[in-house]
Amino acid sequence: MKSKLPGLIVLAAAIIATSAVSSQAEDLKFQLTNGTKSVLTRFYSSPTGVNSWEEDVFGEDVLNPGETVNITIADGRTVCKYDMRFEFDEDSDLDTTEDTQDLCALGSYTIHE
């Protein structure tokens, strides 16, 4: 009679490996504050090295001057460095701003004029 133990060991190893990979992909959370005098209408982020922006984090919402919002990036990736793009109300005299940050180490971010 064949033992089922080697098959169970392989299955257990596969489950452990899968759970180890998925446990590394944590949500990135930080507070974003609008420190400008203009309405922040769009906020995009994408991992550094990706050639296109992900969808607008705000959706239909905006971030008024002086307001703070909690941001969660739950894209399942295991990277920390993200490019960020901030777009302001069309009546604003502020240009679109871009920055790169380590979101794993970032607790808060304030956009300034």
N, CA, C and O atoms as a DFTB+ gen file, in Angstrom:
452 C
 N C O
     1  1       0.842      -1.169       0.000
     2  2       0.000       0.000       0.000
     3  2       0.888       1.233       0.000
     4  3       1.850       1.316       0.763
     5  1       0.558       2.201      -0.869
     6  2       1.328       3.446      -0.982
     7  2       0.962       4.389       0.149
     8  3      -0.188       4.457       0.582
     9  1       1.969       5.113       0.616
    10  2       1.726       6.107       1.656
    11  2       1.280       7.415       1.012
    12  3       1.799       7.802      -0.035
    13  1       0.334       8.089       1.627
    14  2      -0.142       9.382       1.131
    15  2       0.643      10.530       1.736
    16  3       0.393      11.688       1.401
    17  1       1.578      10.241       2.612
    18  2       2.335      11.268       3.307
    19  2       3.126      12.173       2.367
    20  3       3.056      13.389       2.546
    21  1       3.880      11.672       1.372
    22  2       4.608      12.590       0.479
    23  2       3.675      13.559      -0.247
    24  3       4.015      14.731      -0.414
    25  1       2.523      13.096      -0.675
    26  2       1.565      13.979      -1.338
    27  2       1.041      15.051      -0.404
    28  3       0.851      16.194      -0.819
    29  1       0.806      14.701       0.851
    30  2       0.333      15.671       1.836
    31  2       1.406      16.697       2.154
    32  3       1.102      17.868       2.381
    33  1       2.663      16.263       2.172
    34  2       3.767      17.196       2.431
    35  2       3.874      18.214       1.302
    36  3       4.065      19.402       1.559
    37  1       3.755      17.769       0.073
    38  2       3.794      18.673      -1.082
    39  2       2.625      19.649      -1.028
    40  3       2.803      20.840      -1.282
    41  1       1.427      19.156      -0.699
    42  2       0.252      20.016      -0.599
    43  2       0.429      21.042       0.510
    44  3       0.103      22.214       0.321
    45  1       0.936      20.626       1.655
    46  2       1.164      21.546       2.773
    47  2       2.199      22.603       2.390
    48  3       2.030      23.777       2.716
    49  1       3.249      22.207       1.714
    50  2       4.277      23.164       1.281
    51  2       3.693      24.175       0.305
    52  3       4.032      25.357       0.369
    53  1       2.827      23.739      -0.591
    54  2       2.207      24.653      -1.556
    55  2       1.300      25.648      -0.845
    56  3       1.279      26.828      -1.196
    57  1       0.550      25.183       0.154
    58  2      -0.328      26.076       0.902
    59  2       0.489      27.100       1.670
    60  3       0.145      28.282       1.682
    61  1       1.561      26.665       2.309
    62  2       2.430      27.586       3.056
    63  2       3.059      28.610       2.120
    64  3       3.109      29.795       2.452
    65  1       3.536      28.181       0.967
    66  2       4.153      29.108       0.009
    67  2       3.139      30.124      -0.495
    68  3       3.461      31.304      -0.634
    69  1       1.921      29.680      -0.768
    70  2       0.880      30.588      -1.247
    71  2       0.518      31.603      -0.179
    72  3       0.373      32.788      -0.480
    73  1       0.369      31.164       1.056
    74  2       0.010      32.103       2.112
    75  2       1.151      33.053       2.417
    76  3       0.894      34.189       2.816
    77  1       2.387      32.647       2.251
    78  2       3.527      33.540       2.480
    79  2       3.555      34.647       1.444
    80  3       3.849      35.796       1.775
    81  1       3.255      34.318       0.194
    82  2       3.242      35.330      -0.860
    83  2       2.104      36.312      -0.632
    84  3       2.312      37.520      -0.735
    85  1       0.911      35.826      -0.324
    86  2      -0.216      36.724      -0.169
    87  2      -0.105      37.569       1.094
    88  3      -0.661      38.667       1.143
    89  1       0.601      37.085       2.119
    90  2       0.743      37.883       3.332
    91  2       1.691      39.055       3.124
    92  3       1.653      40.010       3.900
    93  1       2.529      39.013       2.114
    94  2       3.447      40.111       1.835
    95  2       2.747      41.268       1.132
    96  3       3.225      42.400       1.208
    97  1       1.650      41.027       0.463
    98  2       0.939      42.063      -0.270
    99  2      -0.031      42.757       0.689
   100  3      -1.203      42.393       0.778
   101  1       0.474      43.754       1.398
   102  2      -0.355      44.475       2.361
   103  2      -0.877      45.767       1.743
   104  3      -0.252      46.352       0.858
   105  1      -2.036      46.193       2.232
   106  2      -2.586      47.468       1.798
   107  2      -1.672      48.592       2.261
   108  3      -1.135      48.550       3.368
   109  1      -1.498      49.590       1.417
   110  2      -0.702      50.767       1.755
   111  2      -1.655      51.856       2.222
   112  3      -2.568      52.240       1.491
   113  1      -1.447      52.356       3.438
   114  2      -2.359      53.339       4.019
   115  2      -1.585      54.566       4.468
   116  3      -0.515      54.459       5.067
   117  1      -2.144      55.742       4.168
   118  2      -1.568      56.998       4.642
   119  2      -2.631      58.079       4.605
   120  3      -3.684      57.910       3.991
   121  1      -2.346      59.191       5.268
   122  2      -3.255      60.336       5.252
   123  2      -2.733      61.349       4.245
   124  3      -1.548      61.683       4.244
   125  1      -3.616      61.830       3.395
   126  2      -3.284      62.854       2.407
   127  2      -3.957      64.155       2.821
   128  3      -5.171      64.201       3.024
   129  1      -3.157      65.216       2.946
   130  2      -3.677      66.534       3.320
   131  2      -3.452      67.505       2.178
   132  3      -2.369      67.558       1.594
   133  1      -4.484      68.271       1.866
   134  2      -4.372      69.315       0.851
   135  2      -3.940      70.596       1.554
   136  3      -4.761      71.287       2.158
   137  1      -2.650      70.910       1.472
   138  2      -2.102      72.112       2.088
   139  2      -2.061      73.296       1.144
   140  3      -1.353      74.270       1.401
   141  1      -2.816      73.226       0.047
   142  2      -2.852      74.325      -0.921
   143  2      -4.126      75.137      -0.706
   144  3      -4.948      74.815       0.152
   145  1      -4.272      76.192      -1.498
   146  2      -5.492      77.003      -1.464
   147  2      -6.443      76.620      -2.590
   148  3      -7.428      77.314      -2.842
   149  1      -6.144      75.501      -3.273
   150  2      -6.950      75.054      -4.415
   151  2      -7.567      73.691      -4.132
   152  3      -7.070      72.923      -3.309
   153  1      -8.655      73.412      -4.829
   154  2      -9.334      72.120      -4.695
   155  2      -8.536      71.069      -5.463
   156  3      -8.225      71.246      -6.641
   157  1      -8.211      69.975      -4.779
   158  2      -7.521      68.843      -5.398
   159  2      -8.601      67.941      -5.976
   160  3      -9.378      67.344      -5.231
   161  1      -8.654      67.839      -7.308
   162  2      -9.752      67.129      -7.952
   163  2      -9.426      65.678      -8.289
   164  3     -10.322      64.835      -8.324
   165  1      -8.165      65.383      -8.535
   166  2      -7.781      64.015      -8.915
   167  2      -6.462      63.638      -8.262
   168  3      -5.546      64.451      -8.141
   169  1      -6.393      62.364      -7.839
   170  2      -5.162      61.814      -7.275
   171  2      -4.950      60.438      -7.895
   172  3      -5.780      59.540      -7.752
   173  1      -3.825      60.293      -8.583
   174  2      -3.470      59.029      -9.224
   175  2      -2.205      58.483      -8.572
   176  3      -1.366      59.238      -8.081
   177  1      -2.086      57.178      -8.576
   178  2      -0.849      56.556      -8.114
   179  2      -0.597      55.306      -8.946
   180  3      -1.524      54.682      -9.464
   181  1       0.658      54.964      -9.058
   182  2       1.035      53.708      -9.705
   183  2       2.446      53.365      -9.252
   184  3       3.232      54.261      -8.943
   185  1       2.773      52.092      -9.210
   186  2       4.125      51.715      -8.802
   187  2       5.161      52.350      -9.726
   188  3       4.937      52.476     -10.930
   189  1       6.277      52.742      -9.161
   190  2       7.356      53.316      -9.951
   191  2       7.752      52.333     -11.058
   192  3       7.884      51.135     -10.812
   193  1       7.936      52.837     -12.252
   194  2       8.315      52.000     -13.379
   195  2       7.142      51.553     -14.235
   196  3       7.345      51.036     -15.334
   197  1       5.915      51.741     -13.753
   198  2       4.728      51.440     -14.556
   199  2       4.463      52.660     -15.422
   200  3       4.467      53.784     -14.921
   201  1       4.235      52.458     -16.701
   202  2       4.149      53.572     -17.638
   203  2       2.785      54.222     -17.773
   204  3       2.608      55.101     -18.616
   205  1       1.816      53.813     -16.963
   206  2       0.501      54.444     -17.030
   207  2      -0.026      54.618     -15.609
   208  3       0.373      53.905     -14.688
   209  1      -0.930      55.582     -15.455
   210  2      -1.516      55.847     -14.147
   211  2      -2.669      54.896     -13.894
   212  3      -3.411      54.554     -14.814
   213  1      -2.821      54.469     -12.644
   214  2      -3.981      53.692     -12.226
   215  2      -5.180      54.642     -12.233
   216  3      -5.018      55.825     -12.535
   217  1      -6.370      54.155     -11.910
   218  2      -7.543      55.026     -11.934
   219  2      -7.481      56.059     -10.807
   220  3      -6.759      55.882      -9.826
   221  1      -8.242      57.128     -10.964
   222  2      -8.299      58.223      -9.999
   223  2      -8.779      57.688      -8.652
   224  3      -9.860      57.106      -8.565
   225  1      -7.980      57.884      -7.602
   226  2      -8.313      57.397      -6.262
   227  2      -9.562      58.087      -5.719
   228  3     -10.346      57.463      -5.005
   229  1      -9.758      59.359      -6.045
   230  2     -10.894      60.124      -5.518
   231  2     -12.226      59.741      -6.144
   232  3     -13.269      59.870      -5.502
   233  1     -12.209      59.277      -7.379
   234  2     -13.477      58.999      -8.066
   235  2     -14.248      60.288      -8.246
   236  3     -13.756      61.212      -8.894
   237  1     -15.442      60.374      -7.689
   238  2     -16.286      61.569      -7.808
   239  2     -15.967      62.614      -6.728
   240  3     -16.448      63.744      -6.805
   241  1     -15.167      62.249      -5.734
   242  2     -14.867      63.147      -4.619
   243  2     -13.725      64.101      -4.962
   244  3     -13.002      63.903      -5.938
   245  1     -13.579      65.138      -4.138
   246  2     -12.457      66.081      -4.240
   247  2     -11.904      66.291      -2.832
   248  3     -12.530      65.903      -1.845
   249  1     -10.736      66.903      -2.749
   250  2     -10.142      67.243      -1.463
   251  2      -9.974      68.756      -1.408
   252  3      -9.120      69.329      -2.085
   253  1     -10.803      69.384      -0.591
   254  2     -10.779      70.838      -0.471
   255  2      -9.552      71.312       0.304
   256  3      -8.929      70.529       1.021
   257  1      -9.201      72.599       0.162
   258  2      -8.051      73.143       0.888
   259  2      -8.179      72.887       2.395
   260  3      -9.229      73.117       2.995
   261  1      -7.083      72.406       2.984
   262  2      -7.041      72.149       4.420
   263  2      -7.632      70.823       4.850
   264  3      -7.496      70.452       6.015
   265  1      -8.281      70.097       3.959
   266  2      -8.889      68.820       4.328
   267  2      -7.863      67.688       4.278
   268  3      -6.857      67.761       3.573
   269  1      -8.155      66.641       5.049
   270  2      -7.332      65.432       5.089
   271  2      -8.221      64.237       4.817
   272  3      -9.367      64.194       5.262
   273  1      -7.693      63.262       4.083
   274  2      -8.427      62.041       3.772
   275  2      -7.504      60.843       3.993
   276  3      -6.298      60.927       3.760
   277  1      -8.075      59.741       4.440
   278  2      -7.314      58.499       4.568
   279  2      -7.305      57.796       3.213
   280  3      -8.356      57.571       2.613
   281  1      -6.116      57.456       2.742
   282  2      -5.950      56.786       1.448
   283  2      -5.512      55.349       1.705
   284  3      -4.624      55.100       2.520
   285  1      -6.135      54.414       1.011
   286  2      -5.720      53.015       1.043
   287  2      -5.491      52.559      -0.382
   288  3      -6.385      52.657      -1.222
   289  1      -4.308      52.065      -0.657
   290  2      -4.005      51.488      -1.960
   291  2      -3.923      49.983      -1.748
   292  3      -2.969      49.473      -1.162
   293  1      -4.930      49.292      -2.231
   294  2      -5.043      47.847      -2.044
   295  2      -4.981      47.173      -3.406
   296  3      -5.952      46.565      -3.857
   297  1      -3.832      47.288      -4.054
   298  2      -3.708      46.758      -5.410
   299  2      -3.066      45.366      -5.459
   300  3      -2.857      44.814      -6.539
   301  1      -2.755      44.802      -4.282
   302  2      -2.199      43.453      -4.241
   303  2      -0.729      43.363      -4.596
   304  3      -0.167      42.268      -4.627
   305  1      -0.102      44.488      -4.861
   306  2       1.315      44.470      -5.209
   307  2       2.170      44.430      -3.942
   308  3       1.705      44.748      -2.847
   309  1       3.417      44.034      -4.118
   310  2       4.337      43.948      -2.983
   311  2       5.440      44.993      -3.068
   312  3       6.517      44.803      -2.504
   313  1       5.183      46.093      -3.768
   314  2       6.166      47.163      -3.905
   315  2       5.785      48.318      -2.976
   316  3       4.634      48.441      -2.555
   317  1       6.763      49.151      -2.668
   318  2       6.529      50.289      -1.773
   319  2       6.645      51.632      -2.477
   320  3       5.957      52.581      -2.100
   321  1       7.503      51.735      -3.495
   322  2       7.713      53.018      -4.169
   323  2       6.632      53.247      -5.219
   324  3       6.450      52.458      -6.146
   325  1       5.924      54.358      -5.036
   326  2       4.829      54.720      -5.935
   327  2       5.025      56.130      -6.462
   328  3       5.486      57.022      -5.749
   329  1       4.663      56.311      -7.735
   330  2       4.565      57.642      -8.310
   331  2       3.166      58.159      -8.001
   332  3       2.197      57.401      -8.030
   333  1       3.066      59.448      -7.707
   334  2       1.777      60.058      -7.400
   335  2       1.586      61.274      -8.291
   336  3       2.535      61.995      -8.598
   337  1       0.349      61.486      -8.698
   338  2       0.001      62.629      -9.555
   339  2      -1.199      63.339      -8.944
   340  3      -2.211      62.713      -8.628
   341  1      -1.074      64.660      -8.782
   342  2      -2.112      65.478      -8.176
   343  2      -2.597      66.496      -9.201
   344  3      -1.796      67.239      -9.766
   345  1      -3.904      66.533      -9.441
   346  2      -4.489      67.491     -10.374
   347  2      -5.467      68.389      -9.627
   348  3      -6.228      67.930      -8.775
   349  1      -5.434      69.673      -9.959
   350  2      -6.229      70.677      -9.258
   351  2      -7.385      71.169     -10.125
   352  3      -7.412      70.963     -11.338
   353  1      -8.334      71.821      -9.467
   354  2      -9.489      72.415     -10.123
   355  2      -9.033      73.271     -11.297
   356  3      -7.989      73.920     -11.224
   357  1      -9.805      73.276     -12.376
   358  2      -9.417      74.016     -13.585
   359  2      -9.299      75.516     -13.346
   360  3      -8.611      76.201     -14.103
   361  1      -9.955      76.046     -12.310
   362  2      -9.842      77.471     -11.991
   363  2      -8.580      77.792     -11.192
   364  3      -8.285      78.961     -10.945
   365  1      -7.846      76.776     -10.792
   366  2      -6.648      76.964      -9.986
   367  2      -5.488      77.434     -10.852
   368  3      -5.431      77.152     -12.049
   369  1      -4.569      78.151     -10.229
   370  2      -3.361      78.534     -10.947
   371  2      -2.222      77.548     -10.682
   372  3      -1.085      77.790     -11.087
   373  1      -2.528      76.426      -9.997
   374  2      -1.509      75.414      -9.709
   375  2      -1.410      74.416     -10.853
   376  3      -2.415      73.999     -11.428
   377  1      -0.186      74.047     -11.165
   378  2       0.051      73.036     -12.190
   379  2      -0.114      71.639     -11.595
   380  3      -0.035      71.450     -10.381
   381  1      -0.342      70.686     -12.461
   382  2      -0.350      69.288     -12.035
   383  2       1.001      68.987     -11.399
   384  3       2.043      69.386     -11.918
   385  1       0.977      68.284     -10.273
   386  2       2.187      67.983      -9.517
   387  2       2.393      66.477      -9.472
   388  3       1.437      65.719      -9.311
   389  1       3.645      66.044      -9.615
   390  2       3.972      64.626      -9.501
   391  2       5.087      64.447      -8.484
   392  3       5.941      65.318      -8.322
   393  1       5.070      63.312      -7.803
   394  2       6.072      63.011      -6.788
   395  2       6.208      61.496      -6.685
   396  3       5.316      60.762      -7.110
   397  1       7.319      61.025      -6.123
   398  2       7.546      59.606      -5.864
   399  2       7.835      59.440      -4.382
   400  3       8.649      60.171      -3.816
   401  1       7.166      58.475      -3.750
   402  2       7.345      58.240      -2.319
   403  2       7.345      56.744      -2.020
   404  3       6.798      55.943      -2.778
   405  1       7.973      56.385      -0.897
   406  2       7.915      55.035      -0.353
   407  2       6.660      54.981       0.517
   408  3       6.678      55.440       1.659
   409  1       5.585      54.429      -0.009
   410  2       4.308      54.428       0.702
   411  2       4.283      53.458       1.877
   412  3       3.420      53.573       2.748
   413  1       5.203      52.512       1.920
   414  2       5.278      51.614       3.068
   415  2       5.758      52.369       4.309
   416  3       5.364      52.039       5.427
   417  1       6.597      53.370       4.117
   418  2       7.158      54.131       5.236
   419  2       6.398      55.425       5.498
   420  3       6.670      56.116       6.480
   421  1       5.456      55.753       4.635
   422  2       4.757      57.041       4.715
   423  2       3.529      56.936       5.597
   424  3       2.662      56.093       5.364
   425  1       3.449      57.787       6.607
   426  2       2.254      57.826       7.452
   427  2       1.304      58.918       7.006
   428  3       0.085      58.796       7.122
   429  1       1.897      60.001       6.488
   430  2       1.072      61.107       6.000
   431  2       1.836      61.856       4.910
   432  3       3.064      61.811       4.833
   433  1       1.065      62.543       4.075
   434  2       1.651      63.322       2.979
   435  2       0.811      64.584       2.825
   436  3      -0.417      64.523       2.753
   437  1       1.487      65.725       2.775
   438  2       0.808      66.997       2.552
   439  2       1.290      67.589       1.255
   440  3       2.493      67.752       1.046
   441  1       0.352      67.914       0.374
   442  2       0.693      68.588      -0.873
   443  2       0.666      70.083      -0.610
   444  3      -0.304      70.615      -0.069
   445  1       1.758      70.763      -1.005
   446  2       1.891      72.207      -0.800
   447  2       1.953      72.920      -2.145
   448  3       2.210      72.307      -3.181
   449  1       1.713      74.225      -2.106
   450  2       1.823      75.033      -3.329
   451  2       3.271      75.233      -3.682
   452  3       3.579      75.886      -4.679
